[in-house]
Amino acid sequence: MSAPTGIDGPSLVAALKDCGITHVIWIPDSHLGKWDADLSNAPSIDLVRACREGEAIGIAAGLILGGKKPIVLMQCTGFFEAGDALRNVVHDLHLPLFLVVGVRSYYDYQCRRTQDTCPRFTEPIVRAWEIPYEVFERDRTADDLAASYRQSQASNQPKIILLAE
C-alpha cells in the first residue's frame, strides 16, 4: 500500500520535531501504523500507545494541562467511540487538542468500491462537534500538517486533520 498522503514517517517526525511536539498519543491503525518505526525511534518525541481512543484524548488533555505539546493519531472508527472525551476536552475544557484521524476507505468509498461507511460519517460527525478540520488527500505533506498545527496552536483552537486513506 502506498502512503495515503505525501506524509511518510521521516517527514512526519521532522515536522513534529520542528513544531516542538513532545508526545504522540495513538492507536496505530491502518495507514497510521506505517509511521510506527519512525515515531518509535524519534528520541525527542514520547510515543504513548493508548488502549482506546477516548483514553488517548484524555492523556493528551492531561499533557496539555501540564504544559506539554501532544498530538493524537487515531482511525475514524475510534474517533466515533471517543466522542464524549472529545466533547469534554474541546468544548468544556477549551483545550487546543490537535488530532489526525485516518479516514479508512476514503478513496474506495468515493469510487463506490466499498461498503465501508466510515467515510460517509466521519466528516458529518466532525462538523456536528463544531471542530475546525481539514481533509488531507494525497497531495498534502508533513509541512502542510505542521502549518495546520501551528495555526491551530497560535489561535488556541482545536483542529482535526482527516487523513484520506
ChimeraX attribute file (.defattr): number of C-alpha atoms within 10 A of each C-alpha:
attribute: neighborCount
match mode: 1-to-1
recipient: residues
	/A:1	6
	/A:2	10
	/A:3	15
	/A:4	22
	/A:5	17
	/A:6	17
	/A:7	22
	/A:8	17
	/A:9	18
	/A:10	14
	/A:11	16
	/A:12	20
	/A:13	22
	/A:14	16
	/A:15	21
	/A:16	25
	/A:17	16
	/A:18	11
	/A:19	15
	/A:20	15
	/A:21	19
	/A:22	17
	/A:23	22
	/A:24	22
	/A:25	23
	/A:26	27
	/A:27	21
	/A:28	17
	/A:29	16
	/A:30	14
	/A:31	21
	/A:32	22
	/A:33	15
	/A:34	16
	/A:35	18
	/A:36	15
	/A:37	11
	/A:38	16
	/A:39	21
	/A:40	14
	/A:41	12
	/A:42	15
	/A:43	10
	/A:44	14
	/A:45	19
	/A:46	16
	/A:47	18
	/A:48	17
	/A:49	15
	/A:50	18
	/A:51	10
	/A:52	15
	/A:53	27
	/A:54	19
	/A:55	16
	/A:56	24
	/A:57	31
	/A:58	18
	/A:59	18
	/A:60	27
	/A:61	26
	/A:62	13
	/A:63	16
	/A:64	17
	/A:65	12
	/A:66	9
	/A:67	10
	/A:68	15
	/A:69	22
	/A:70	26
	/A:71	24
	/A:72	22
	/A:73	26
	/A:74	28
	/A:75	25
	/A:76	23
	/A:77	19
	/A:78	16
	/A:79	24
	/A:80	17
	/A:81	13
	/A:82	18
	/A:83	17
	/A:84	12
	/A:85	18
	/A:86	24
	/A:87	15
	/A:88	15
	/A:89	20
	/A:90	22
	/A:91	15
	/A:92	9
	/A:93	12
	/A:94	14
	/A:95	19
	/A:96	22
	/A:97	25
	/A:98	24
	/A:99	24
	/A:100	24
	/A:101	24
	/A:102	30
	/A:103	28
	/A:104	24
	/A:105	20
	/A:106	23
	/A:107	16
	/A:108	14
	/A:109	16
	/A:110	11
	/A:111	9
	/A:112	10
	/A:113	10
	/A:114	12
	/A:115	11
	/A:116	13
	/A:117	13
	/A:118	18
	/A:119	23
	/A:120	15
	/A:121	13
	/A:122	22
	/A:123	17
	/A:124	11
	/A:125	14
	/A:126	18
	/A:127	11
	/A:128	9
	/A:129	14
	/A:130	14
	/A:131	17
	/A:132	13
	/A:133	19
	/A:134	14
	/A:135	16
	/A:136	23
	/A:137	16
	/A:138	15
	/A:139	10
	/A:140	16
	/A:141	18
	/A:142	20
	/A:143	17
	/A:144	15
	/A:145	20
	/A:146	19
	/A:147	14
	/A:148	18
	/A:149	25
	/A:150	14
	/A:151	14
	/A:152	19
	/A:153	17
	/A:154	10
	/A:155	9
	/A:156	13
	/A:157	17
	/A:158	22
	/A:159	23
	/A:160	21
	/A:161	20
	/A:162	25
	/A:163	26
	/A:164	21
	/A:165	24
